[in-house]
Amino acid sequence: MKIKKMRLFSIITAFLVFAMSPLETVHAGTGSAVLPLKDNDLYALSACLMDADSGRVLYGKNVDEVRAMASTTKIMTLIIALEYGNAEDTVTISPYAASMPDVQLNVRAGEQYRLGDLCYAMMLESYNDIAAAIAEHIGMAYADIDINDTEKRSIDDSRKCVSAFAGLMNDKARELGCENTYFITPNGLDAEDENGKHSTTARELALIAAYAVKKDDFNVITGTKQYSFCEINGKRNCNVYNKDAFLNQMSGAFGIKTGFTGNAGYCFVGALKSDGRTFISVVLGSGWPSARTYKWKDTRKLMEYGINNFFEQKIFTTVEEYKSVEVTDGIGDSVGTRIEGELSMLISSSDEVKVVYELEDSVKAPVYEDDKLGKAIVYVNGERVAIFPITASEDVRQVGFNWFLKELMKAFCL
């Protein structure tokens, strides 16, 4: 009889206790980098090396300082052209586009070209008039203008079209998480308006490039050494040659874009593949005239640092059976948990990987399989890189009248 009373008491007096468990930490990956890179090893005022797959900064020098970006702007111009335009579109050159300063293809108002051909001319030779023509053609659909005839369009209406295109560039930048990037021109000429200066940061330019190199059509264009095309009406034949010397300087190099203005200095965004890894490099303000080779030297140092120090490692894997969590008011007194997720990243021997687990001590029934009961947070060098939910691995039904009735009957029948 005493046993019956104890069992009844434990069933009827179930209660809830809820709290958060202490943080549990796991350390991994400490040591010294094989070939350290110091800020004063680079000429550039700002620099960034990024893992294109994860978007993680592997090395940074003044990565968040806002700077002019010159013709590296055209990376975003090409992204928008590929996403909003059609390679077979006919682009008619306006007087406004034809008036752009050097570097130019020297197109004339009224000439017509395939949009796809102009994308090659813009990226390989960095022609400013071509970037403006592309922007005006695509921006026309988003601008408030009265005349769609390019040859009759006023300079002001052409500017409205280009401004609308810049709006698309800024929308894409926000979408990619770039909060300190502002586009005014499609060609990267120094500019300023009521909202700020045409500018970016090394980190955000790397993010834009990392997005771009995931597009096969983007890589085909920027990796082409030489390209030939004709004006649609046969007025001229054009041959353009890639000015990206980095393509020939390192094995695996496949882009991307040079740049120079008086405010920006020499700039370059590079891309390189090595043993399944994809690196993005950015150098801004890497010398001024008489130092045009600095950008190549800086880029090689960044890429060599990445190649020699960062290798893919699995830093988190699924945990099928994690800890149990107490369940109150449930048919069972606990529920198992699991953590589903896989994470591999480029990691160096000097990186510190930390996993912090947050799990509830107690939950109230009912609990259903896959209910979230906590989370595992992965940090690399203090920066959060991933969160995986900790979930219930089974159902635990709530104690109800019918269950109490059955248990009472079992107890009295003992």
C-alpha positions as CSV (number, residue, x, y, z in Angstrom):
1,M,0.0,0.0,0.0
2,K,2.9,2.3,0.8
3,I,4.3,1.8,-2.7
4,K,0.9,2.7,-4.2
5,K,0.8,5.9,-2.3
6,M,4.3,6.9,-3.4
7,R,3.5,6.3,-7.0
8,L,0.2,8.2,-6.9
9,F,2.0,11.1,-5.2
10,S,4.7,11.3,-7.9
11,I,2.1,11.3,-10.6
12,I,-0.2,13.9,-9.2
13,T,2.5,16.4,-8.0
14,A,4.5,16.9,-11.2
15,F,5.7,20.5,-11.7
16,L,7.6,22.8,-14.1
17,V,11.2,24.0,-13.6
18,F,12.6,26.1,-16.5
19,A,16.1,27.6,-16.8
20,M,19.0,28.0,-19.2
21,S,22.0,25.7,-18.8
22,P,25.5,27.2,-18.4
23,L,27.4,27.8,-21.7
24,E,29.5,24.8,-22.7
25,T,32.6,25.6,-24.8
26,V,34.8,23.6,-27.0
27,H,38.2,24.9,-28.1
28,A,40.1,23.8,-31.2
29,G,42.7,24.9,-33.7
30,T,45.3,27.0,-31.9
31,G,48.8,27.7,-33.0
32,S,50.8,30.0,-35.3
33,A,50.2,30.7,-39.0
34,V,52.8,29.2,-41.3
35,L,53.4,32.5,-43.2
36,P,52.0,35.5,-41.3
37,L,51.0,38.6,-43.2
38,K,51.5,42.0,-41.6
39,D,49.7,45.2,-42.6
40,N,53.0,46.9,-43.4
41,D,53.8,44.1,-45.9
42,L,51.2,45.6,-48.2
43,Y,51.3,48.9,-50.1
44,A,47.4,49.1,-50.2
45,L,45.6,51.4,-47.8
46,S,42.9,48.8,-47.5
47,A,43.0,45.1,-48.3
48,C,41.0,42.0,-47.8
49,L,41.4,38.3,-48.4
50,M,38.1,36.4,-48.4
51,D,36.9,32.8,-48.6
52,A,34.5,33.1,-51.5
53,D,32.4,30.1,-50.3
54,S,31.8,31.2,-46.7
55,G,32.3,35.0,-47.1
56,R,34.7,34.9,-44.1
57,V,37.5,37.4,-44.0
58,L,40.8,35.5,-43.8
59,Y,42.9,38.6,-43.7
60,G,42.0,42.3,-43.4
61,K,43.8,45.6,-43.4
62,N,41.4,48.5,-42.8
63,V,38.7,46.3,-44.3
64,D,35.8,48.5,-43.1
65,E,37.3,51.9,-44.1
66,V,35.2,53.6,-46.8
67,R,37.2,54.4,-49.9
68,A,36.7,55.2,-53.6
69,M,36.7,52.0,-55.7
70,A,37.3,53.2,-59.3
71,S,36.6,50.7,-62.1
72,T,36.2,47.8,-59.7
73,T,32.7,49.3,-59.7
74,K,32.1,47.5,-63.0
75,I,31.9,44.2,-61.2
76,M,28.5,45.3,-59.9
77,T,27.7,46.8,-63.3
78,L,28.2,43.4,-64.9
79,I,26.2,41.6,-62.2
80,I,23.2,43.9,-62.9
81,A,23.6,43.6,-66.7
82,L,23.6,39.8,-66.5
83,E,20.6,39.7,-64.1
84,Y,18.4,42.4,-65.7
85,G,19.5,42.4,-69.4
86,N,19.6,40.0,-72.3
87,A,22.8,39.4,-74.2
88,E,20.9,39.7,-77.5
89,D,19.5,43.1,-76.6
90,T,20.4,45.9,-79.1
91,V,22.0,48.8,-77.3
92,T,21.9,52.2,-79.1
93,I,24.6,54.6,-78.0
94,S,23.4,57.9,-76.7
95,P,25.2,61.3,-76.9
96,Y,25.6,61.1,-73.1
97,A,27.3,57.7,-73.2
98,A,29.5,58.7,-76.0
99,S,30.7,61.8,-74.0
100,M,32.3,59.7,-71.2
101,P,35.9,60.5,-70.4
102,D,38.8,58.0,-70.9
103,V,39.2,55.1,-70.9
104,Q,36.9,54.8,-74.0
105,L,36.0,52.6,-76.9
106,N,35.1,55.9,-78.5
107,V,31.7,54.8,-79.6
108,R,29.5,57.4,-81.4
109,A,25.9,58.3,-80.8
110,G,23.6,56.2,-82.9
111,E,25.9,53.2,-83.1
112,Q,24.3,49.9,-82.1
113,Y,25.8,46.9,-80.4
114,R,24.8,43.6,-78.8
115,L,24.6,43.9,-75.0
116,G,26.6,40.7,-74.6
117,D,29.4,42.2,-76.7
118,L,29.5,45.4,-74.7
119,C,29.8,43.4,-71.5
120,Y,33.2,42.0,-72.8
121,A,34.3,45.5,-73.9
122,M,33.5,46.9,-70.5
123,M,35.2,44.3,-68.4
124,L,38.3,43.5,-70.5
125,E,39.3,47.1,-71.4
126,S,37.3,49.0,-68.7
127,Y,35.7,51.3,-71.1
128,N,33.8,54.1,-69.4
129,D,31.5,54.9,-72.3
130,I,30.5,51.3,-72.6
131,A,29.6,51.1,-68.9
132,A,27.4,54.2,-69.3
133,A,25.7,52.7,-72.4
134,I,24.9,49.5,-70.6
135,A,23.6,51.3,-67.6
136,E,21.4,53.7,-69.7
137,H,20.0,50.8,-71.7
138,I,18.9,48.8,-68.7
139,G,18.0,51.7,-66.5
140,M,15.7,53.1,-69.1
141,A,13.0,50.6,-68.0
142,Y,13.2,52.0,-64.4
143,A,13.5,55.7,-65.1
144,D,10.8,58.4,-65.3
145,I,11.5,59.7,-68.8
146,D,9.3,60.7,-71.7
147,I,11.5,59.7,-74.7
148,N,12.6,56.2,-75.2
149,D,14.4,57.0,-78.5
150,T,18.0,56.9,-77.4
151,E,19.2,59.3,-80.2
152,K,16.6,61.9,-79.3
153,R,17.0,61.5,-75.5
154,S,18.2,64.6,-73.6
155,I,21.3,64.5,-71.5
156,D,19.1,64.9,-68.4
157,D,17.0,61.9,-69.4
158,S,20.1,59.8,-70.0
159,R,21.3,60.7,-66.6
160,K,18.0,59.6,-65.1
161,C,18.4,56.2,-66.8
162,V,21.9,55.8,-65.4
163,S,20.7,56.9,-62.0
164,A,17.9,54.3,-62.1
165,F,20.6,51.7,-62.9
166,A,22.7,52.9,-60.0
167,G,19.6,52.3,-57.9
168,L,19.6,48.7,-59.0
169,M,23.3,48.4,-58.1
170,N,22.6,49.8,-54.6
171,D,19.6,47.5,-54.1
172,K,21.8,44.5,-54.9
173,A,24.5,45.8,-52.6
174,R,22.0,45.9,-49.7
175,E,20.8,42.4,-50.6
176,L,24.4,41.2,-50.2
177,G,24.7,42.8,-46.8
178,C,26.8,45.8,-47.9
179,E,25.8,48.7,-45.7
180,N,28.8,51.0,-46.4
181,T,28.7,50.8,-50.2
182,Y,27.2,53.5,-52.4
183,F,27.1,53.5,-56.2
184,I,26.5,56.7,-58.2
185,T,28.2,55.8,-61.5
186,P,28.3,52.5,-63.4
187,N,31.9,53.0,-64.5
188,G,33.5,54.0,-61.2
189,L,34.4,57.6,-62.0
190,D,34.8,59.7,-58.8
191,A,31.4,61.1,-57.9
192,E,29.4,62.6,-55.0
193,D,25.8,63.5,-54.6
194,E,23.4,64.5,-51.7
195,N,23.6,60.9,-50.3
196,G,27.3,60.6,-50.2
197,K,30.4,59.6,-52.3
198,H,30.7,56.8,-54.7
199,S,32.5,54.4,-52.4
200,T,32.8,51.0,-50.7
201,T,35.0,49.1,-48.3
202,A,37.5,46.3,-49.0
203,R,35.3,43.8,-47.1
204,E,32.1,44.7,-49.0
205,L,33.8,44.8,-52.4
206,A,35.0,41.3,-51.6
207,L,31.5,40.2,-50.8
208,I,30.2,41.6,-54.1
209,A,33.0,39.7,-55.9
210,A,32.4,36.5,-54.0
211,Y,28.8,36.7,-55.2
212,A,29.8,37.5,-58.8
213,V,32.2,34.6,-59.2
214,K,29.4,32.1,-58.5
215,K,28.0,33.1,-61.9
216,D,29.4,31.1,-64.8
217,D,28.6,33.8,-67.3
218,F,30.4,36.4,-65.2
219,N,33.5,34.2,-65.1
220,V,33.5,33.5,-68.8
221,I,33.6,37.2,-69.5
222,T,36.2,38.2,-67.0
223,G,38.5,35.2,-67.8
224,T,38.5,35.9,-71.6
225,K,41.9,37.1,-72.9
226,Q,40.7,38.6,-76.2
227,Y,37.3,39.2,-77.8
228,S,36.2,40.5,-81.2
229,F,32.8,41.9,-82.2
230,C,31.1,44.2,-84.7
231,E,28.8,47.2,-84.6
232,I,25.4,45.7,-85.6
233,N,25.1,47.8,-88.8
234,G,28.7,47.0,-89.8
235,K,30.1,50.5,-89.1
236,R,33.1,49.2,-87.2
237,N,34.9,46.1,-86.0
238,C,36.3,45.9,-82.5
239,N,39.0,43.9,-80.8
240,V,39.4,44.1,-77.0
241,Y,42.1,42.6,-74.8
242,N,42.0,41.8,-71.1
243,K,44.0,44.2,-69.0
244,D,44.0,41.9,-66.0
245,A,47.7,40.9,-65.8
246,F,47.0,38.8,-62.7
247,L,45.5,36.1,-65.0
248,N,49.0,35.2,-66.0
249,Q,50.8,35.7,-62.7
250,M,49.5,32.8,-60.6
251,S,48.2,29.3,-61.3
252,G,44.4,29.2,-60.8
253,A,43.8,33.0,-61.2
254,F,40.6,33.7,-63.0
255,G,39.8,37.4,-62.5
256,I,38.6,39.9,-61.8
257,K,38.9,43.7,-62.3
258,T,41.4,46.6,-62.2
259,G,40.7,50.2,-61.4
260,F,42.2,53.7,-61.0
261,T,41.1,57.2,-60.3
262,G,42.8,60.1,-58.7
263,N,40.8,59.5,-55.4
264,A,41.0,55.7,-55.4
265,G,44.5,55.1,-56.5
266,Y,45.3,51.8,-58.1
267,C,42.7,49.1,-57.1
268,F,42.3,45.5,-58.0
269,V,39.9,42.7,-57.2
270,G,41.3,39.2,-57.8
271,A,40.0,35.6,-57.8
272,L,41.9,32.4,-57.6
273,K,41.1,28.7,-57.3
274,S,43.5,26.3,-55.6
275,D,42.8,22.7,-54.5
276,G,39.0,23.3,-54.3
277,R,39.4,26.6,-52.5
278,T,38.3,29.9,-53.9
279,F,40.0,33.1,-52.7
280,I,38.9,36.7,-53.3
281,S,41.4,39.5,-52.9
282,V,40.8,43.2,-52.8
283,V,43.4,46.0,-52.7
284,L,42.3,49.7,-52.6
285,G,44.7,52.6,-52.8
286,S,47.6,50.4,-53.7
287,G,49.8,53.2,-55.0
288,W,49.3,56.1,-57.4
289,P,51.0,56.8,-60.8
290,S,54.6,55.6,-61.0
291,A,53.6,52.7,-58.7
292,R,51.1,50.8,-60.9
293,T,52.7,47.4,-60.2
294,Y,52.0,47.6,-56.4
295,K,48.5,46.2,-56.8
296,W,49.9,43.0,-58.4
297,K,52.5,42.6,-55.7
298,D,49.9,43.1,-53.0
299,T,47.5,40.6,-54.7
300,R,50.1,37.9,-55.0
301,K,51.0,38.3,-51.3
302,L,47.4,38.0,-50.3
303,M,46.8,34.9,-52.4
304,E,50.0,33.2,-51.3
305,Y,49.0,33.8,-47.7
306,G,45.7,32.2,-48.3
307,I,47.1,29.2,-50.3
308,N,49.7,28.4,-47.7
309,N,47.7,28.9,-44.5
310,F,44.0,28.1,-45.0
311,F,42.7,24.6,-45.6
312,E,39.2,23.1,-45.5
313,Q,38.3,21.5,-42.2
314,K,35.1,20.1,-40.9
315,I,34.4,22.1,-37.7
316,F,30.9,20.8,-36.9
317,T,29.0,17.6,-37.6
318,T,25.6,16.2,-36.7
319,V,25.2,14.9,-33.1
320,E,22.6,12.2,-33.1
321,E,22.4,11.8,-29.4
322,Y,23.1,15.0,-27.3
323,K,21.9,15.6,-23.8
324,S,18.5,14.8,-22.3
325,V,16.2,17.5,-21.1
326,E,13.8,17.1,-18.1
327,V,10.1,17.1,-19.0
328,T,7.4,18.1,-16.5
329,D,3.8,17.1,-16.8
330,G,4.8,14.5,-19.3
331,I,4.3,10.7,-19.6
332,G,8.1,10.5,-19.7
333,D,10.3,12.4,-17.3
334,S,12.9,13.4,-20.0
335,V,13.4,13.8,-23.7
336,G,16.5,13.1,-25.8
337,T,18.0,15.8,-28.1
338,R,20.0,15.9,-31.3
339,I,21.9,18.6,-33.3
340,E,21.7,18.3,-37.1
341,G,24.2,20.2,-39.2
342,E,27.4,20.1,-41.0
343,L,30.0,22.9,-41.4
344,S,33.3,22.9,-43.2
345,M,35.4,26.1,-43.6
346,L,38.8,27.3,-44.6
347,I,40.7,27.3,-41.3
348,S,44.3,28.1,-40.4
349,S,46.4,26.8,-37.6
350,S,46.1,30.1,-35.8
351,D,42.3,30.2,-35.9
352,E,40.3,29.4,-32.7
353,V,37.1,27.5,-33.2
354,K,34.6,27.6,-30.4
355,V,31.2,25.9,-30.1
356,V,28.8,27.2,-27.5
357,Y,25.8,25.1,-26.5
358,E,22.6,26.6,-25.0
359,L,20.0,24.1,-23.8
360,E,17.0,24.4,-21.7
361,D,17.1,22.5,-18.4
362,S,13.4,21.7,-18.3
363,V,10.4,21.8,-20.6
364,K,6.7,21.3,-20.1
365,A,4.9,18.5,-22.0
366,P,3.8,18.0,-24.7
367,V,7.1,17.8,-26.5
368,Y,7.1,16.9,-30.2
369,E,10.0,15.5,-32.2
370,D,12.0,18.4,-33.8
371,D,10.8,21.0,-31.3
372,K,13.6,23.4,-30.8
373,L,15.1,23.1,-27.3
374,G,18.3,25.1,-27.7
375,K,21.1,25.9,-30.1
376,A,24.7,25.3,-30.9
377,I,26.6,28.4,-31.9
378,V,29.9,28.1,-33.8
379,Y,32.5,30.9,-33.5
380,V,35.8,31.4,-35.3
381,N,38.1,33.9,-33.7
382,G,35.1,35.3,-31.8
383,E,33.0,35.8,-34.9
384,R,29.7,33.9,-35.1
385,V,29.7,31.8,-38.3
386,A,26.8,29.4,-37.8
387,I,23.9,28.4,-35.6
388,F,22.4,24.9,-35.5
389,P,19.2,24.1,-33.6
390,I,19.1,21.5,-30.8
391,T,15.9,19.6,-31.2
392,A,13.8,17.0,-29.5
393,S,14.5,13.5,-30.9
394,E,11.1,12.1,-29.9
395,D,7.6,12.9,-28.7
396,V,6.7,13.1,-25.0
397,R,2.9,13.3,-24.5
398,Q,1.4,15.5,-21.8
399,V,-0.2,13.9,-18.8
400,G,-4.0,14.1,-19.1
401,F,-7.1,12.9,-17.5
402,N,-7.2,9.6,-19.4
403,W,-3.6,8.9,-18.5
404,F,-4.2,9.7,-14.8
405,L,-7.2,7.4,-14.8
406,K,-5.2,4.5,-16.3
407,E,-2.4,5.0,-13.9
408,L,-4.8,5.2,-10.9
409,M,-6.4,2.0,-12.0
410,K,-2.9,0.3,-12.4
411,A,-1.9,1.5,-9.0
412,F,-5.0,0.2,-7.2
413,C,-4.8,-3.1,-9.0
414,L,-1.2,-3.8,-7.7
